[in-house]
């Protein structure tokens, strides 16, 4: 099964360097639940999704300054080839012109 991880800096007290270290550590620890792909989503003037068909240990997560909420996902492929990046999480969705990111653990 896959793994979900994330970070919320409510008080905006963490440096960008610290957030990146935390996110990379979380992703690497979560890869035990999936090494086929890794991805993150965050909002920085617009929704950004960065994902690659790589295990977390081979992917460098780097968020820009000012990002305080990040969602992450490590994937174990059960359906859909991870080499086709559109199969990897997080997914981009739109409702009434608003964008959102979705990641899940399991088969929908």
N, CA, C and O atoms as CSV, one atom per row, in Angstrom:
chain,resi,resn,atom,element,x,y,z
A,1,UNK,N,N,0.824,-1.176,0.000
A,1,UNK,CA,C,0.000,0.000,0.000
A,1,UNK,C,C,0.876,1.249,0.000
A,1,UNK,O,O,2.063,1.185,0.321
A,2,UNK,N,N,0.307,2.337,-0.347
A,2,UNK,CA,C,0.994,3.623,-0.419
A,2,UNK,C,C,1.076,4.275,0.966
A,2,UNK,O,O,0.584,3.739,1.958
A,3,UNK,N,N,1.704,5.432,0.997
A,3,UNK,CA,C,1.804,6.182,2.249
A,3,UNK,C,C,1.545,7.657,1.981
A,3,UNK,O,O,1.914,8.191,0.935
A,4,UNK,N,N,0.909,8.298,2.940
A,4,UNK,CA,C,0.655,9.731,2.886
A,4,UNK,C,C,1.439,10.405,3.993
A,4,UNK,O,O,1.562,9.862,5.091
A,5,UNK,N,N,1.971,11.589,3.710
A,5,UNK,CA,C,2.676,12.366,4.725
A,5,UNK,C,C,2.442,13.834,4.442
A,5,UNK,O,O,1.958,14.201,3.372
A,6,UNK,N,N,2.787,14.667,5.402
A,6,UNK,CA,C,2.598,16.088,5.182
A,6,UNK,C,C,3.177,16.925,6.289
A,6,UNK,O,O,3.697,16.419,7.283
A,7,UNK,N,N,3.074,18.225,6.089
A,7,UNK,CA,C,3.602,19.185,7.045
A,7,UNK,C,C,2.705,20.414,7.037
A,7,UNK,O,O,2.327,20.919,5.980
A,8,UNK,N,N,2.373,20.886,8.235
A,8,UNK,CA,C,1.655,22.150,8.386
A,8,UNK,C,C,2.432,22.980,9.396
A,8,UNK,O,O,2.607,22.570,10.544
A,9,UNK,N,N,2.893,24.138,8.971
A,9,UNK,CA,C,3.614,25.058,9.849
A,9,UNK,C,C,2.636,26.164,10.254
A,9,UNK,O,O,2.662,27.260,9.696
A,10,UNK,N,N,1.762,25.861,11.242
A,10,UNK,CA,C,0.712,26.785,11.655
A,10,UNK,C,C,1.248,28.151,12.058
A,10,UNK,O,O,0.703,29.181,11.661
A,11,UNK,N,N,2.303,28.155,12.836
A,11,UNK,CA,C,2.825,29.414,13.374
A,11,UNK,C,C,3.881,30.055,12.479
A,11,UNK,O,O,4.447,31.092,12.825
A,12,UNK,N,N,4.141,29.441,11.338
A,12,UNK,CA,C,5.148,29.948,10.404
A,12,UNK,C,C,6.472,30.175,11.127
A,12,UNK,O,O,7.131,31.198,10.941
A,13,UNK,N,N,6.849,29.196,11.959
A,13,UNK,CA,C,8.058,29.324,12.771
A,13,UNK,C,C,9.243,28.529,12.231
A,13,UNK,O,O,10.363,28.691,12.716
A,14,UNK,N,N,9.016,27.678,11.240
A,14,UNK,CA,C,10.098,26.867,10.688
A,14,UNK,C,C,10.729,27.553,9.485
A,14,UNK,O,O,10.042,28.191,8.687
A,15,UNK,N,N,12.032,27.416,9.365
A,15,UNK,CA,C,12.704,27.948,8.175
A,15,UNK,C,C,12.410,27.040,6.984
A,15,UNK,O,O,12.040,25.879,7.162
A,16,UNK,N,N,12.570,27.556,5.792
A,16,UNK,CA,C,12.377,26.751,4.588
A,16,UNK,C,C,13.342,25.575,4.588
A,16,UNK,O,O,12.962,24.471,4.198
A,17,UNK,N,N,14.572,25.787,5.014
A,17,UNK,CA,C,15.564,24.719,5.093
A,17,UNK,C,C,15.076,23.601,6.019
A,17,UNK,O,O,15.189,22.424,5.677
A,18,UNK,N,N,14.542,23.956,7.174
A,18,UNK,CA,C,14.034,22.964,8.126
A,18,UNK,C,C,12.844,22.215,7.546
A,18,UNK,O,O,12.758,20.994,7.681
A,19,UNK,N,N,11.925,22.927,6.901
A,19,UNK,CA,C,10.766,22.270,6.285
A,19,UNK,C,C,11.220,21.260,5.233
A,19,UNK,O,O,10.691,20.151,5.167
A,20,UNK,N,N,12.193,21.639,4.417
A,20,UNK,CA,C,12.690,20.723,3.392
A,20,UNK,C,C,13.343,19.500,4.015
A,20,UNK,O,O,13.170,18.388,3.515
A,21,UNK,N,N,14.090,19.684,5.096
A,21,UNK,CA,C,14.700,18.541,5.780
A,21,UNK,C,C,13.624,17.609,6.343
A,21,UNK,O,O,13.723,16.389,6.211
A,22,UNK,N,N,12.604,18.185,6.967
A,22,UNK,CA,C,11.511,17.385,7.527
A,22,UNK,C,C,10.795,16.614,6.422
A,22,UNK,O,O,10.550,15.416,6.563
A,23,UNK,N,N,10.460,17.288,5.327
A,23,UNK,CA,C,9.738,16.641,4.230
A,23,UNK,C,C,10.547,15.521,3.597
A,23,UNK,O,O,9.998,14.460,3.301
A,24,UNK,N,N,11.833,15.733,3.383
A,24,UNK,CA,C,12.675,14.682,2.811
A,24,UNK,C,C,12.790,13.499,3.762
A,24,UNK,O,O,12.793,12.351,3.319
A,25,UNK,N,N,12.883,13.761,5.062
A,25,UNK,CA,C,12.937,12.675,6.047
A,25,UNK,C,C,11.620,11.904,6.076
A,25,UNK,O,O,11.623,10.673,6.059
A,26,UNK,N,N,10.495,12.619,6.120
A,26,UNK,CA,C,9.198,11.955,6.101
A,26,UNK,C,C,9.032,11.084,4.853
A,26,UNK,O,O,8.586,9.940,4.947
A,27,UNK,N,N,9.386,11.617,3.700
A,27,UNK,CA,C,9.252,10.869,2.452
A,27,UNK,C,C,10.105,9.603,2.478
A,27,UNK,O,O,9.639,8.529,2.099
A,28,UNK,N,N,11.351,9.732,2.924
A,28,UNK,CA,C,12.229,8.552,2.987
A,28,UNK,C,C,11.690,7.509,3.956
A,28,UNK,O,O,11.755,6.313,3.668
A,29,UNK,N,N,11.162,7.935,5.095
A,29,UNK,CA,C,10.597,6.990,6.063
A,29,UNK,C,C,9.334,6.325,5.519
A,29,UNK,O,O,9.052,5.173,5.846
A,30,UNK,N,N,8.578,7.037,4.698
A,30,UNK,CA,C,7.342,6.502,4.136
A,30,UNK,C,C,7.574,5.576,2.948
A,30,UNK,O,O,6.671,4.835,2.559
A,31,UNK,N,N,8.767,5.609,2.368
A,31,UNK,CA,C,8.992,4.797,1.173
A,31,UNK,C,C,8.915,3.299,1.456
A,31,UNK,O,O,8.815,2.507,0.520
A,32,UNK,N,N,8.960,2.892,2.727
A,32,UNK,CA,C,8.765,1.486,3.072
A,32,UNK,C,C,7.381,1.014,2.601
A,32,UNK,O,O,7.170,-0.179,2.382
A,33,UNK,N,N,6.451,1.948,2.449
A,33,UNK,CA,C,5.098,1.634,1.987
A,33,UNK,C,C,4.927,1.808,0.482
A,33,UNK,O,O,3.849,1.548,-0.052
A,34,UNK,N,N,5.983,2.246,-0.207
A,34,UNK,CA,C,5.898,2.394,-1.650
A,34,UNK,C,C,7.131,3.061,-2.215
A,34,UNK,O,O,7.481,4.170,-1.811
A,35,UNK,N,N,7.801,2.389,-3.157
A,35,UNK,CA,C,9.031,2.925,-3.757
A,35,UNK,C,C,8.894,3.197,-5.250
A,35,UNK,O,O,9.879,3.518,-5.915
A,36,UNK,N,N,7.684,3.072,-5.779
A,36,UNK,CA,C,7.512,3.233,-7.226
A,36,UNK,C,C,7.426,4.687,-7.673
A,36,UNK,O,O,7.793,5.009,-8.803
A,37,UNK,N,N,6.946,5.571,-6.796
A,37,UNK,CA,C,6.824,6.987,-7.152
A,37,UNK,C,C,6.691,7.813,-5.877
A,37,UNK,O,O,6.276,7.315,-4.831
A,38,UNK,N,N,7.056,9.093,-5.993
A,38,UNK,CA,C,6.973,10.033,-4.880
A,38,UNK,C,C,6.440,11.355,-5.417
A,38,UNK,O,O,6.783,11.765,-6.526
A,39,UNK,N,N,5.605,12.017,-4.632
A,39,UNK,CA,C,5.088,13.307,-5.068
A,39,UNK,C,C,4.671,14.183,-3.911
A,39,UNK,O,O,4.408,13.701,-2.809
A,40,UNK,N,N,4.613,15.493,-4.178
A,40,UNK,CA,C,4.145,16.472,-3.198
A,40,UNK,C,C,3.220,17.469,-3.887
A,40,UNK,O,O,3.255,17.639,-5.106
A,41,UNK,N,N,2.393,18.123,-3.078
A,41,UNK,CA,C,1.542,19.217,-3.557
A,41,UNK,C,C,1.577,20.324,-2.522
A,41,UNK,O,O,1.586,20.065,-1.319
A,42,UNK,N,N,1.595,21.567,-3.002
A,42,UNK,CA,C,1.575,22.732,-2.119
A,42,UNK,C,C,1.025,23.915,-2.894
A,42,UNK,O,O,0.927,23.882,-4.121
A,43,UNK,N,N,0.667,24.962,-2.160
A,43,UNK,CA,C,0.131,26.165,-2.781
A,43,UNK,C,C,1.121,27.304,-2.566
A,43,UNK,O,O,1.481,27.618,-1.431
A,44,UNK,N,N,1.551,27.909,-3.646
A,44,UNK,CA,C,2.465,29.052,-3.600
A,44,UNK,C,C,2.088,29.968,-4.758
A,44,UNK,O,O,2.692,29.875,-5.826
A,45,UNK,N,N,1.145,30.816,-4.583
A,45,UNK,CA,C,0.504,31.675,-5.575
A,45,UNK,C,C,-0.423,30.886,-6.492
A,45,UNK,O,O,-1.329,31.467,-7.090
A,46,UNK,N,N,-0.220,29.595,-6.615
A,46,UNK,CA,C,-1.138,28.669,-7.285
A,46,UNK,C,C,-0.756,27.259,-6.847
A,46,UNK,O,O,0.316,27.051,-6.278
A,47,UNK,N,N,-1.617,26.308,-7.109
A,47,UNK,CA,C,-1.360,24.930,-6.724
A,47,UNK,C,C,-0.194,24.370,-7.532
A,47,UNK,O,O,-0.172,24.472,-8.759
A,48,UNK,N,N,0.760,23.785,-6.845
A,48,UNK,CA,C,1.922,23.164,-7.492
A,48,UNK,C,C,1.950,21.685,-7.126
A,48,UNK,O,O,1.767,21.324,-5.964
A,49,UNK,N,N,2.177,20.846,-8.104
A,49,UNK,CA,C,2.334,19.413,-7.882
A,49,UNK,C,C,3.652,18.989,-8.518
A,49,UNK,O,O,3.915,19.259,-9.690
A,50,UNK,N,N,4.466,18.322,-7.717
A,50,UNK,CA,C,5.742,17.801,-8.205
A,50,UNK,C,C,5.779,16.318,-7.879
A,50,UNK,O,O,5.710,15.932,-6.713
A,51,UNK,N,N,5.890,15.486,-8.909
A,51,UNK,CA,C,5.913,14.042,-8.711
A,51,UNK,C,C,6.792,13.396,-9.769
A,51,UNK,O,O,6.895,13.868,-10.901
A,52,UNK,N,N,7.422,12.301,-9.360
A,52,UNK,CA,C,8.312,11.576,-10.261
A,52,UNK,C,C,8.208,10.079,-9.978
A,52,UNK,O,O,7.920,9.686,-8.847
A,53,UNK,N,N,8.440,9.235,-10.992
A,53,UNK,CA,C,8.437,7.787,-10.765
A,53,UNK,C,C,9.767,7.334,-10.146
A,53,UNK,O,O,10.525,6.576,-10.751
A,54,UNK,N,N,10.024,7.812,-8.944
A,54,UNK,CA,C,11.261,7.519,-8.224
A,54,UNK,C,C,10.939,7.212,-6.763
A,54,UNK,O,O,9.972,7.742,-6.217
A,55,UNK,N,N,11.750,6.352,-6.124
A,55,UNK,CA,C,11.600,6.207,-4.670
A,55,UNK,C,C,12.039,7.498,-3.989
A,55,UNK,O,O,12.846,8.253,-4.531
A,56,UNK,N,N,11.505,7.743,-2.805
A,56,UNK,CA,C,11.780,8.993,-2.091
A,56,UNK,C,C,13.273,9.202,-1.854
A,56,UNK,O,O,13.744,10.340,-1.865
A,57,UNK,N,N,14.021,8.125,-1.640
A,57,UNK,CA,C,15.457,8.271,-1.371
A,57,UNK,C,C,16.223,8.832,-2.570
A,57,UNK,O,O,17.344,9.318,-2.416
A,58,UNK,N,N,15.628,8.767,-3.760
A,58,UNK,CA,C,16.285,9.277,-4.969
A,58,UNK,C,C,15.717,10.615,-5.434
A,58,UNK,O,O,16.178,11.180,-6.426
A,59,UNK,N,N,14.723,11.113,-4.720
A,59,UNK,CA,C,14.086,12.369,-5.120
A,59,UNK,C,C,14.378,13.438,-4.075
A,59,UNK,O,O,14.237,13.194,-2.877
A,60,UNK,N,N,14.773,14.594,-4.515
A,60,UNK,CA,C,15.054,15.719,-3.623
A,60,UNK,C,C,13.829,16.618,-3.592
A,60,UNK,O,O,13.487,17.250,-4.592
A,61,UNK,N,N,13.177,16.671,-2.450
A,61,UNK,CA,C,12.019,17.548,-2.281
A,61,UNK,C,C,12.523,18.917,-1.852
A,61,UNK,O,O,13.287,19.044,-0.895
A,62,UNK,N,N,12.083,19.933,-2.576
A,62,UNK,CA,C,12.484,21.307,-2.260
A,62,UNK,C,C,11.284,22.217,-2.477
A,62,UNK,O,O,10.847,22.432,-3.608
A,63,UNK,N,N,10.760,22.748,-1.379
A,63,UNK,CA,C,9.655,23.702,-1.484
A,63,UNK,C,C,10.221,25.117,-1.396
A,63,UNK,O,O,11.256,25.324,-0.762
A,64,UNK,N,N,9.566,26.086,-2.018
A,64,UNK,CA,C,10.056,27.461,-1.944
A,64,UNK,C,C,9.688,28.150,-0.629
A,64,UNK,O,O,8.846,27.670,0.130
A,65,UNK,N,N,10.322,29.253,-0.389
A,65,UNK,CA,C,10.047,30.077,0.796
A,65,UNK,C,C,8.579,30.485,0.817
A,65,UNK,O,O,8.004,30.818,-0.219
A,66,UNK,N,N,7.979,30.456,2.002
A,66,UNK,CA,C,6.602,30.909,2.158
A,66,UNK,C,C,5.555,29.815,2.098
A,66,UNK,O,O,4.376,30.082,2.330
A,67,UNK,N,N,5.956,28.591,1.792
A,67,UNK,CA,C,5.001,27.477,1.758
A,67,UNK,C,C,4.883,26.914,3.163
A,67,UNK,O,O,5.890,26.569,3.782
A,68,UNK,N,N,3.651,26.816,3.676
A,68,UNK,CA,C,3.429,26.358,5.041
A,68,UNK,C,C,2.597,25.084,5.148
A,68,UNK,O,O,2.463,24.525,6.237
A,69,UNK,N,N,2.037,24.619,4.035
A,69,UNK,CA,C,1.254,23.388,4.032
A,69,UNK,C,C,1.685,22.554,2.822
A,69,UNK,O,O,1.677,23.027,1.686
A,70,UNK,N,N,2.058,21.303,3.096
A,70,UNK,CA,C,2.516,20.402,2.036
A,70,UNK,C,C,1.890,19.027,2.259
A,70,UNK,O,O,1.850,18.527,3.384
A,71,UNK,N,N,1.406,18.426,1.182
A,71,UNK,CA,C,0.915,17.058,1.202
A,71,UNK,C,C,1.877,16.206,0.382
A,71,UNK,O,O,2.319,16.627,-0.687
A,72,UNK,N,N,2.206,15.012,0.874
A,72,UNK,CA,C,3.108,14.134,0.151
A,72,UNK,C,C,2.572,12.722,0.036
A,72,UNK,O,O,1.677,12.319,0.779
A,73,UNK,N,N,3.131,11.972,-0.908
A,73,UNK,CA,C,2.674,10.612,-1.186
A,73,UNK,C,C,3.838,9.778,-1.690
A,73,UNK,O,O,4.613,10.233,-2.531
A,74,UNK,N,N,3.964,8.562,-1.182
A,74,UNK,CA,C,4.859,7.569,-1.778
A,74,UNK,C,C,3.975,6.436,-2.279
A,74,UNK,O,O,3.003,6.059,-1.625
A,75,UNK,N,N,4.319,5.896,-3.443
A,75,UNK,CA,C,3.411,4.972,-4.127
A,75,UNK,C,C,3.991,3.584,-4.294
A,75,UNK,O,O,5.147,3.410,-4.681
A,76,UNK,N,N,3.161,2.600,-3.992
A,76,UNK,CA,C,3.403,1.226,-4.388
A,76,UNK,C,C,2.369,0.916,-5.472
A,76,UNK,O,O,1.167,0.970,-5.214
A,77,UNK,N,N,2.817,0.600,-6.652
A,77,UNK,CA,C,1.924,0.405,-7.784
A,77,UNK,C,C,1.064,-0.837,-7.596
A,77,UNK,O,O,1.574,-1.938,-7.388
A,78,UNK,N,N,-0.246,-0.642,-7.671
A,78,UNK,CA,C,-1.185,-1.757,-7.705
A,78,UNK,C,C,-1.940,-1.765,-9.030
A,78,UNK,O,O,-2.327,-2.823,-9.527
A,79,UNK,N,N,-2.145,-0.583,-9.595
A,79,UNK,CA,C,-2.785,-0.443,-10.901
A,79,UNK,C,C,-2.131,0.729,-11.612
A,79,UNK,O,O,-1.794,1.726,-10.973
A,80,UNK,N,N,-1.948,0.629,-12.913
A,80,UNK,CA,C,-1.368,1.725,-13.681
A,80,UNK,C,C,0.130,1.812,-13.509
A,80,UNK,O,O,0.623,1.853,-12.382
A,81,UNK,N,N,0.845,1.841,-14.583
A,81,UNK,CA,C,2.305,1.871,-14.595
A,81,UNK,C,C,2.834,3.183,-14.020
A,81,UNK,O,O,2.442,4.261,-14.469
A,82,UNK,N,N,3.717,3.098,-13.032
A,82,UNK,CA,C,4.287,4.290,-12.394
A,82,UNK,C,C,5.171,5.084,-13.354
A,82,UNK,O,O,5.395,6.275,-13.137
A,83,UNK,N,N,5.674,4.451,-14.406
A,83,UNK,CA,C,6.517,5.175,-15.359
A,83,UNK,C,C,5.728,6.217,-16.142
A,83,UNK,O,O,6.312,7.151,-16.692
A,84,UNK,N,N,4.402,6.067,-16.198
A,84,UNK,CA,C,3.541,7.089,-16.779
A,84,UNK,C,C,3.153,8.022,-15.633
A,84,UNK,O,O,2.253,7.713,-14.853
A,85,UNK,N,N,3.832,9.156,-15.537
A,85,UNK,CA,C,3.731,10.031,-14.373
A,85,UNK,C,C,2.297,10.475,-14.069
A,85,UNK,O,O,1.992,10.822,-12.928
A,86,UNK,N,N,1.419,10.470,-15.068
A,86,UNK,CA,C,0.031,10.856,-14.811
A,86,UNK,C,C,-0.660,9.854,-13.887
A,86,UNK,O,O,-1.706,10.178,-13.323
A,87,UNK,N,N,-0.113,8.652,-13.713
A,87,UNK,CA,C,-0.681,7.660,-12.797
A,87,UNK,C,C,-0.263,7.888,-11.346
A,87,UNK,O,O,-0.833,7.287,-10.436
A,88,UNK,N,N,0.715,8.741,-11.127
A,88,UNK,CA,C,1.271,8.951,-9.791
A,88,UNK,C,C,0.543,10.066,-9.047
A,88,UNK,O,O,-0.108,10.913,-9.660
A,89,UNK,N,N,0.658,10.057,-7.746
A,89,UNK,CA,C,-0.016,11.011,-6.871
A,89,UNK,C,C,0.944,12.132,-6.487
A,89,UNK,O,O,2.159,11.956,-6.582
A,90,UNK,N,N,0.439,13.253,-6.066
A,90,UNK,CA,C,-0.945,13.715,-6.029
A,90,UNK,C,C,-1.483,13.993,-7.439
A,90,UNK,O,O,-0.736,14.273,-8.377
A,91,UNK,N,N,-2.801,13.902,-7.540
A,91,UNK,CA,C,-3.490,14.203,-8.782
A,91,UNK,C,C,-4.022,15.627,-8.734
A,91,UNK,O,O,-4.341,16.145,-7.664
A,92,UNK,N,N,-4.114,16.254,-9.897
A,92,UNK,CA,C,-4.716,17.579,-10.022
A,92,UNK,C,C,-6.191,17.415,-10.346
A,92,UNK,O,O,-6.560,16.653,-11.240
A,93,UNK,N,N,-7.027,18.131,-9.616
A,93,UNK,CA,C,-8.457,18.141,-9.898
A,93,UNK,C,C,-8.957,19.568,-9.986
A,93,UNK,O,O,-8.290,20.501,-9.538
A,94,UNK,N,N,-10.136,19.730,-10.567
A,94,UNK,CA,C,-10.754,21.054,-10.681
A,94,UNK,C,C,-12.243,20.923,-10.435
A,94,UNK,O,O,-12.890,20.001,-10.932
A,95,UNK,N,N,-12.782,21.861,-9.657
A,95,UNK,CA,C,-14.218,21.943,-9.411
A,95,UNK,C,C,-14.605,23.410,-9.482
A,95,UNK,O,O,-14.049,24.239,-8.761
A,96,UNK,N,N,-15.549,23.731,-10.340
A,96,UNK,CA,C,-16.020,25.108,-10.501
A,96,UNK,C,C,-14.868,26.088,-10.699
A,96,UNK,O,O,-14.898,27.198,-10.168
A,97,UNK,N,N,-13.857,25.684,-11.458
A,97,UNK,CA,C,-12.717,26.558,-11.748
A,97,UNK,C,C,-11.673,26.624,-10.656
A,97,UNK,O,O,-10.676,27.330,-10.804
A,98,UNK,N,N,-11.877,25.899,-9.551
A,98,UNK,CA,C,-10.897,25.863,-8.465
A,98,UNK,C,C,-10.099,24.575,-8.529
A,98,UNK,O,O,-10.657,23.498,-8.743
A,99,UNK,N,N,-8.797,24.687,-8.343
A,99,UNK,CA,C,-7.913,23.520,-8.394
A,99,UNK,C,C,-7.720,22.915,-7.016
A,99,UNK,O,O,-7.747,23.617,-6.006
A,100,UNK,N,N,-7.524,21.606,-6.987
A,100,UNK,CA,C,-7.185,20.920,-5.744
A,100,UNK,C,C,-6.257,19.752,-6.059
A,100,UNK,O,O,-6.170,19.305,-7.203
A,101,UNK,N,N,-5.568,19.265,-5.037
A,101,UNK,CA,C,-4.707,18.090,-5.168
A,101,UNK,C,C,-5.324,16.956,-4.366
A,101,UNK,O,O,-5.886,17.173,-3.292
A,102,UNK,N,N,-5.213,15.739,-4.897
A,102,UNK,CA,C,-5.762,14.564,-4.248
A,102,UNK,C,C,-4.725,13.454,-4.251
A,102,UNK,O,O,-4.107,13.168,-5.277
A,103,UNK,N,N,-4.542,12.838,-3.106
A,103,UNK,CA,C,-3.737,11.616,-2.991
A,103,UNK,C,C,-4.527,10.669,-2.105
A,103,UNK,O,O,-5.229,11.109,-1.194
A,104,UNK,N,N,-4.419,9.379,-2.364
A,104,UNK,CA,C,-5.140,8.412,-1.550
A,104,UNK,C,C,-4.277,7.183,-1.320
A,104,UNK,O,O,-3.269,6.976,-1.995
A,105,UNK,N,N,-4.686,6.381,-0.365
A,105,UNK,CA,C,-3.983,5.172,-0.020
A,105,UNK,C,C,-4.906,4.007,-0.305
A,105,UNK,O,O,-5.807,3.718,0.483
A,106,UNK,N,N,-4.690,3.336,-1.424
A,106,UNK,CA,C,-5.537,2.211,-1.781
A,106,UNK,C,C,-6.083,2.389,-3.185
A,106,UNK,O,O,-5.620,3.239,-3.944
A,107,UNK,N,N,-7.066,1.582,-3.516
A,107,UNK,CA,C,-7.673,1.595,-4.847
A,107,UNK,C,C,-9.045,2.231,-4.736
A,107,UNK,O,O,-9.867,1.807,-3.923
A,108,UNK,N,N,-9.299,3.255,-5.557
A,108,UNK,CA,C,-10.630,3.890,-5.579
A,108,UNK,C,C,-11.481,3.266,-6.661
A,108,UNK,O,O,-12.633,3.659,-6.843
